[in-house]
Amino acid sequence: MIAQLLGNPRFIRIATGFLRTFFPVLNIGSWVIVSRYDSVKEILTRDKDFTIAEINAANMHAVGLDFFLGMDASEVHDREKGIMEASVKRDDLLLIQQIIREEISKLLTPLLATHRIEVVSQLSRVVPLALLEHYFGVPVADKKKMQDWMRKLFHQLFLNLNNDPGVTNAAKQAAGELKEYMAGVIRESHQKLERGDLPSDTVLSRLLLQQKTNPIVTDDFIRRNICGLMIGAVDTTSKCVVLVMEELLKRPTVMATAIGADTASLKNICYEALRFNPHNPIVVRFSKSEQRVGKHRIKANKKIAVGIFSAMHDKRAFADPGTFNEHRTNEYLHFGYGLHACFGRYINAVQIPEIVGSLVRLKNIRVQPHGKVTYDGPFPESFSLEFD
């Protein structure tokens, strides 16, 4: 019953509205819940006072995937993030868009005659694999196996807040298999580079080229960091697409607007839809020492549930928050804020609208009878739609 309530966006909006009004910083045992927009942004900005290593680092280390999203501000963090920023460039967005569009067309074309689509297995969880292969430069020899690795490791790295040993054990096995696979990919890529036949515009090839002049960029560095980015690319995209489509299908007027929207306008529609049902309602930080947020005191050694969802329904920042308005100029928080904002947020801003756009343009798209979203833990597993 409690799990159902916590997974219900309407219940969360009501509950967090109560918190924003009466208990904007609420202490509950070892946790603190922060719900107002200004306080949420303040905490995410104060990355030296409210840290992330206590939340993510151990889970990453347990599966041998220590990378910068689990590190607090430090020389190592800045160096590793900087190297990856030099390899994943914003100038690549047109290339990324082309890869995504070609994959969507390839996947949708044989489905058009069936007038049905199972969104997760046939589209939203498959398109990102093309990005892994053609942009990150990691061959996907077995799609099912890669999807399984990505899901188990995402659960461990970012969602295993109660240290569930079942989640960790499954992730350890996945990590071991992925490590062996990546060792082969990197070894073969070295050989291709020496022969001069490695594609030059992939993230992996750029890292291998940096390796020639930067001793920090070891094979292990490449494996850890490229895998960290890959893990964040698959199920996040899929979940966002499913949640956006759920919201649009409830709103025929918005759906009609989305059908004719370009990528930039559709991104605004998607982000507003995610405001009503975000893929990540909270992010978690840690207070090492006693801190103050406004007039509120936060004691030392507390986990902070930073209310992303709640903040985006705070009327102090979002006018008329209960109304769907794709023309807002607010700063959305779907992909975090500050030092640890999602590294792939610029890719998300292209990939999610492209996939959603391909769905809304299917004639009279609608939910199949008994086709509501089913879940595998926190991840959408199926969502069956039909169209004319």
C-alpha positions as CSV (number, residue, x, y, z in Angstrom):
1,M,0.0,0.0,0.0
2,I,2.8,2.5,1.0
3,A,4.8,1.6,-2.2
4,Q,1.7,2.2,-4.3
5,L,1.2,5.6,-2.7
6,L,4.8,6.6,-3.2
7,G,4.6,5.6,-6.9
8,N,1.5,7.7,-7.4
9,P,2.4,11.2,-8.7
10,R,-1.0,12.7,-7.6
11,F,-0.4,11.5,-4.0
12,I,3.1,12.8,-4.0
13,R,2.0,16.3,-5.3
14,I,-0.5,16.5,-2.5
15,A,1.9,15.2,0.2
16,T,4.8,17.5,-0.9
17,G,2.4,20.4,-1.1
18,F,1.6,19.9,2.6
19,L,5.3,19.7,3.4
20,R,6.2,22.9,1.4
21,T,3.5,24.7,3.4
22,F,4.1,23.4,6.9
23,F,7.4,21.5,7.1
24,P,9.7,22.7,4.3
25,V,12.7,21.1,6.0
26,L,11.4,18.1,7.8
27,N,13.6,15.9,10.1
28,I,12.6,12.2,10.3
29,G,15.1,10.0,12.0
30,S,18.4,9.9,10.0
31,W,16.7,11.7,7.1
32,V,15.8,15.3,6.3
33,I,13.2,16.0,3.6
34,V,13.7,19.4,1.8
35,S,10.7,20.4,-0.4
36,R,10.9,24.1,-1.5
37,Y,12.5,25.2,-4.8
38,D,14.9,27.7,-3.4
39,S,16.1,25.3,-0.7
40,V,16.5,22.4,-3.2
41,K,18.6,24.5,-5.5
42,E,20.7,25.8,-2.6
43,I,21.5,22.3,-1.3
44,L,22.5,21.1,-4.8
45,T,24.7,24.2,-5.2
46,R,26.4,23.8,-1.9
47,D,28.2,20.7,-2.9
48,K,30.9,21.0,-0.2
49,D,28.3,21.2,2.6
50,F,25.9,18.6,1.1
51,T,28.0,15.8,-0.4
52,I,27.4,12.8,-2.6
53,A,30.2,10.4,-1.9
54,E,28.5,9.0,1.2
55,I,25.5,8.1,-1.0
56,N,27.0,6.8,-4.2
57,A,30.7,6.0,-3.8
58,A,30.4,2.8,-1.9
59,N,27.8,1.3,-4.2
60,M,30.0,2.2,-7.2
61,H,33.1,0.8,-5.5
62,A,31.3,-2.5,-4.7
63,V,31.0,-3.2,-8.4
64,G,34.3,-1.7,-9.5
65,L,32.8,1.3,-11.3
66,D,34.1,4.3,-9.4
67,F,33.6,7.3,-11.6
68,F,33.1,11.0,-11.1
69,L,29.3,11.0,-10.5
70,G,30.1,9.3,-7.2
71,M,32.9,11.7,-6.2
72,D,32.7,15.0,-4.3
73,A,34.5,18.1,-5.6
74,S,38.2,17.2,-5.6
75,E,41.2,17.2,-7.9
76,V,40.4,13.7,-9.0
77,H,36.8,14.5,-9.7
78,D,37.6,17.6,-11.7
79,R,40.3,15.9,-13.7
80,E,38.2,12.8,-14.6
81,K,35.1,14.9,-15.4
82,G,37.2,17.3,-17.5
83,I,38.7,14.4,-19.6
84,M,35.2,13.1,-20.2
85,E,33.9,16.5,-21.1
86,A,36.6,16.8,-23.7
87,S,35.4,13.5,-25.2
88,V,31.6,14.0,-25.0
89,K,31.1,17.3,-26.8
90,R,28.0,19.5,-27.2
91,D,29.0,19.9,-30.8
92,D,28.1,16.3,-31.3
93,L,24.3,16.8,-30.8
94,L,23.6,16.8,-34.6
95,L,25.5,13.6,-35.0
96,I,23.6,12.1,-32.0
97,Q,20.3,13.3,-33.5
98,Q,21.1,11.6,-36.8
99,I,22.0,8.3,-35.1
100,I,18.8,8.4,-33.1
101,R,16.5,9.2,-36.0
102,E,18.0,6.5,-38.2
103,E,17.5,3.9,-35.4
104,I,14.0,5.0,-34.7
105,S,13.1,4.7,-38.4
106,K,14.7,1.2,-38.6
107,L,12.7,0.1,-35.5
108,L,9.4,1.6,-36.4
109,T,9.1,0.8,-40.1
110,P,8.3,-2.9,-39.6
111,L,5.8,-2.1,-36.9
112,L,3.7,0.3,-39.0
113,A,1.7,-2.5,-40.6
114,T,0.9,-4.1,-37.2
115,H,-0.7,-0.9,-35.7
116,R,0.7,-1.8,-32.4
117,I,3.9,-1.1,-30.4
118,E,5.2,-2.2,-27.1
119,V,7.1,1.0,-26.3
120,V,9.8,-0.3,-23.9
121,S,11.0,-3.5,-25.6
122,Q,10.5,-2.3,-29.2
123,L,11.7,1.4,-29.0
124,S,12.6,3.3,-25.8
125,R,15.0,0.8,-24.4
126,V,16.5,-0.1,-27.8
127,V,17.2,3.3,-29.3
128,P,19.8,4.1,-26.7
129,L,21.7,1.0,-27.6
130,A,22.4,2.5,-31.0
131,L,23.9,5.5,-29.2
132,L,26.2,3.2,-27.2
133,E,27.3,1.6,-30.4
134,H,27.6,4.4,-32.9
135,Y,28.4,7.3,-30.6
136,F,30.1,5.9,-27.5
137,G,31.8,3.4,-29.8
138,V,31.0,0.2,-27.8
139,P,29.7,-2.6,-30.0
140,V,26.4,-4.2,-28.7
141,A,26.9,-7.8,-29.6
142,D,23.9,-9.0,-27.5
143,K,21.1,-6.4,-27.0
144,K,19.3,-8.3,-24.2
145,K,22.6,-8.9,-22.3
146,M,23.6,-5.2,-22.6
147,Q,20.2,-4.1,-21.4
148,D,20.4,-6.5,-18.5
149,W,23.8,-5.2,-17.5
150,M,22.7,-1.6,-17.8
151,R,19.6,-2.1,-15.6
152,K,21.2,-4.1,-12.9
153,L,24.1,-1.6,-12.6
154,F,21.9,1.5,-12.7
155,H,19.9,0.0,-9.8
156,Q,23.0,-0.5,-7.8
157,L,24.8,2.7,-8.6
158,F,21.9,5.2,-8.2
159,L,18.9,3.6,-6.6
160,N,20.1,1.1,-4.0
161,L,19.7,3.5,-1.1
162,N,18.9,0.8,1.4
163,N,21.9,-1.4,0.3
164,D,19.8,-4.3,-0.7
165,P,22.2,-7.3,-0.9
166,G,20.1,-8.8,-3.7
167,V,20.6,-5.7,-5.9
168,T,24.3,-5.6,-5.1
169,N,24.9,-9.3,-5.8
170,A,23.1,-9.1,-9.2
171,A,25.1,-6.0,-10.0
172,K,28.4,-7.6,-9.1
173,Q,27.7,-10.4,-11.5
174,A,26.7,-8.0,-14.2
175,A,29.8,-5.8,-13.5
176,G,32.1,-8.8,-13.8
177,E,30.6,-9.8,-17.2
178,L,30.7,-6.2,-18.4
179,K,34.3,-5.7,-17.3
180,E,35.4,-8.8,-19.3
181,Y,33.4,-7.6,-22.3
182,M,34.8,-4.1,-22.2
183,A,38.4,-5.4,-21.8
184,G,37.8,-7.2,-25.2
185,V,36.3,-4.1,-26.8
186,I,39.2,-1.8,-25.6
187,R,41.8,-4.4,-26.7
188,E,40.3,-4.7,-30.1
189,S,39.9,-0.9,-30.4
190,H,43.6,-0.5,-29.7
191,Q,44.4,-2.8,-32.5
192,K,42.0,-0.9,-34.9
193,L,43.6,2.4,-33.9
194,E,47.1,1.0,-34.7
195,R,45.8,-0.2,-38.1
196,G,44.1,3.2,-38.7
197,D,40.6,1.8,-39.1
198,L,39.0,3.0,-35.8
199,P,36.1,5.5,-36.3
200,S,37.4,8.9,-35.1
201,D,34.1,10.4,-33.9
202,T,33.2,8.1,-31.0
203,V,33.8,8.7,-27.4
204,L,35.9,5.6,-27.1
205,S,38.2,6.6,-30.0
206,R,38.7,10.0,-28.5
207,L,39.7,8.6,-25.2
208,L,42.1,6.2,-26.8
209,L,43.7,9.1,-28.7
210,Q,44.0,11.1,-25.4
211,Q,45.7,8.0,-23.9
212,K,48.7,8.6,-26.1
213,T,49.6,11.9,-24.4
214,N,47.9,11.6,-21.0
215,P,49.0,8.8,-18.7
216,I,45.9,9.3,-16.5
217,V,43.8,7.9,-19.3
218,T,44.5,4.2,-18.7
219,D,42.4,1.4,-20.0
220,D,40.8,1.2,-16.5
221,F,40.0,4.9,-16.6
222,I,38.3,4.4,-20.0
223,R,36.3,1.4,-18.8
224,R,35.1,3.0,-15.6
225,N,34.0,6.3,-17.0
226,I,32.6,5.1,-20.3
227,C,30.6,2.4,-18.5
228,G,29.3,5.0,-16.0
229,L,28.0,7.1,-18.9
230,M,26.5,4.1,-20.7
231,I,24.7,2.9,-17.6
232,G,23.0,6.3,-17.3
233,A,21.9,6.3,-20.9
234,V,19.5,3.4,-21.3
235,D,16.9,3.1,-18.6
236,T,16.8,6.8,-17.8
237,T,15.8,7.5,-21.4
238,S,13.3,4.7,-21.5
239,K,11.6,5.7,-18.3
240,C,11.4,9.3,-19.3
241,V,9.8,8.4,-22.7
242,V,7.2,6.2,-20.9
243,L,6.3,8.8,-18.3
244,V,6.0,11.6,-20.9
245,M,3.7,9.4,-23.1
246,E,1.6,8.6,-20.1
247,E,1.1,12.3,-19.4
248,L,0.5,13.3,-23.0
249,L,-2.1,10.6,-23.5
250,K,-4.1,12.1,-20.7
251,R,-4.1,15.5,-22.4
252,P,-5.5,15.5,-26.0
253,T,-4.9,19.2,-26.5
254,V,-1.3,18.9,-25.5
255,M,-0.9,15.8,-27.6
256,A,-2.3,17.7,-30.7
257,T,0.4,20.4,-30.1
258,A,3.1,17.8,-29.7
259,I,2.3,16.1,-33.1
260,G,3.3,19.2,-35.0
261,A,6.1,20.4,-32.7
262,D,9.8,20.6,-33.7
263,T,12.5,19.1,-31.5
264,A,13.0,22.2,-29.4
265,S,9.3,22.7,-28.8
266,L,8.8,19.0,-28.1
267,K,11.6,19.1,-25.6
268,N,9.6,21.8,-23.7
269,I,6.5,19.7,-23.8
270,C,8.4,16.6,-22.6
271,Y,10.0,18.5,-19.7
272,E,6.7,19.9,-18.6
273,A,5.2,16.5,-18.8
274,L,8.0,15.1,-16.6
275,R,7.3,17.9,-14.1
276,F,4.0,16.0,-13.4
277,N,5.7,12.6,-13.3
278,P,9.5,12.8,-13.1
279,H,11.7,9.8,-13.5
280,N,13.7,10.8,-10.4
281,P,11.4,12.5,-7.8
282,I,14.3,13.0,-5.3
283,V,18.1,13.1,-5.3
284,V,20.0,12.3,-2.1
285,R,22.8,14.2,-0.4
286,F,24.6,14.0,2.9
287,S,25.4,16.6,5.6
288,K,28.8,15.8,7.2
289,S,28.4,18.6,9.6
290,E,25.6,20.8,11.0
291,Q,24.3,23.2,8.3
292,R,21.6,25.8,8.0
293,V,19.3,26.2,5.0
294,G,17.6,29.5,5.5
295,K,16.3,29.5,9.0
296,H,16.3,25.8,9.2
297,R,19.0,23.7,11.0
298,I,20.2,20.4,9.5
299,K,22.1,18.3,11.9
300,A,25.3,16.4,11.1
301,N,25.3,13.0,9.6
302,K,21.9,13.2,8.0
303,K,20.8,12.0,4.6
304,I,19.0,14.7,2.7
305,A,16.1,13.8,0.4
306,V,16.2,16.7,-2.0
307,G,12.7,17.1,-3.4
308,I,13.1,17.6,-7.2
309,F,9.5,16.8,-7.8
310,S,8.2,19.0,-5.0
311,A,10.4,21.9,-6.0
312,M,8.9,21.9,-9.5
313,H,5.4,22.3,-8.0
314,D,6.4,25.1,-5.7
315,K,4.2,28.1,-6.6
316,R,7.0,30.4,-5.4
317,A,8.9,29.4,-8.5
318,F,6.4,27.8,-10.9
319,A,3.3,30.0,-11.4
320,D,0.0,28.0,-11.3
321,P,1.9,24.7,-10.9
322,G,-1.1,22.5,-11.4
323,T,-1.5,23.7,-15.0
324,F,0.3,22.1,-17.8
325,N,2.2,24.9,-19.5
326,E,4.9,24.0,-22.1
327,H,5.9,27.7,-22.5
328,R,7.5,28.0,-19.0
329,T,10.9,29.6,-18.8
330,N,11.6,28.1,-15.4
331,E,14.8,26.1,-14.8
332,Y,13.6,22.5,-14.6
333,L,15.4,20.2,-12.2
334,H,14.7,16.8,-13.8
335,F,18.4,16.1,-14.4
336,G,19.6,17.7,-11.2
337,Y,21.5,20.9,-10.6
338,G,24.9,22.1,-9.7
339,L,28.1,20.0,-9.7
340,H,26.4,16.7,-10.1
341,A,23.8,17.6,-12.7
342,C,23.3,14.7,-15.1
343,F,26.3,14.5,-17.4
344,G,24.1,13.4,-20.3
345,R,21.4,16.1,-19.9
346,Y,22.2,17.6,-23.3
347,I,21.9,14.2,-25.0
348,N,18.6,13.7,-23.1
349,A,17.3,17.0,-24.5
350,V,17.6,15.5,-28.0
351,Q,17.0,11.8,-27.5
352,I,13.9,11.9,-25.4
353,P,12.0,14.4,-27.7
354,E,13.0,12.4,-30.8
355,I,11.6,9.1,-29.4
356,V,8.5,10.8,-28.1
357,G,8.0,12.6,-31.3
358,S,8.1,9.4,-33.3
359,L,5.3,8.0,-31.1
360,V,3.0,11.0,-31.0
361,R,3.1,11.3,-34.8
362,L,1.6,7.8,-35.1
363,K,-2.0,8.3,-36.2
364,N,-4.4,8.3,-33.2
365,I,-1.9,6.7,-30.9
366,R,-3.6,5.3,-27.8
367,V,-3.2,2.8,-25.0
368,Q,-4.1,-0.8,-25.9
369,P,-6.8,-2.4,-23.8
370,H,-5.0,-3.6,-20.6
371,G,-1.9,-2.0,-22.0
372,K,-1.0,0.2,-18.9
373,V,2.7,0.5,-17.8
374,T,4.1,-2.5,-16.0
375,Y,7.3,-2.2,-13.9
376,D,10.4,-4.2,-13.1
377,G,11.1,-2.6,-9.7
378,P,11.7,1.1,-10.5
379,F,12.0,0.5,-14.2
380,P,9.2,0.5,-16.8
381,E,9.0,-3.0,-18.3
382,S,6.2,-2.7,-20.8
383,F,3.7,-0.1,-22.2
384,S,1.5,-1.3,-25.1
385,L,0.1,1.3,-27.5
386,E,-1.9,1.0,-30.7
387,F,-2.5,3.4,-33.6
388,D,-4.5,3.5,-36.8
